[in-house]
Amino acid sequence: MQLVTPGIGLIFWMTLSFGIVFFLLRKFAWKPILAMIDERSQNIEKALKAAEMAKEDLKLFQSQNEKLQLEARAERDSMLKEARELRERMIQEARDKAHAEAGKILVAAQEEITNQKNAAISEIKTQVADLSVEIARKILKSELSSDDKQKTYMKSLMDDMQLN
């Protein structure tokens, strides 16, 4: 049983050596160890605060990103709307211009047709007049080829004039 129960000398030297080690640890090691533990604790707290701030910044950036996306979509939609309106306006202007040009061409064509018609009518009248004069000349030439016929014709003209 001697192995189970320690002797008083052993207890004394063990207590004395524990006290010295405890004193030395408390005097030289305890403060630096506590300082390192406190520093480590502060570093952990700073890291947690930094993580929380980063998390809040991330949320802020996400909300700003969403806001920017909404603004970009709104701007894109307005640009598309303006482009559609511009396209419609250009198409309408082109249609109006085409109608105006078609009207001008139609008026010019009608004027040209009228001018050509009048020119053709006047040319036909000139040709008819020339033909009539030529026919009358030939008829008169054949009718008035003899002196008797000429005298008779002159007498009939005189009678006609006296009647008028």
Helices and strands as residue ranges (DSSP letters): H 8-24, I 25-30, H 31-143, H 147-163
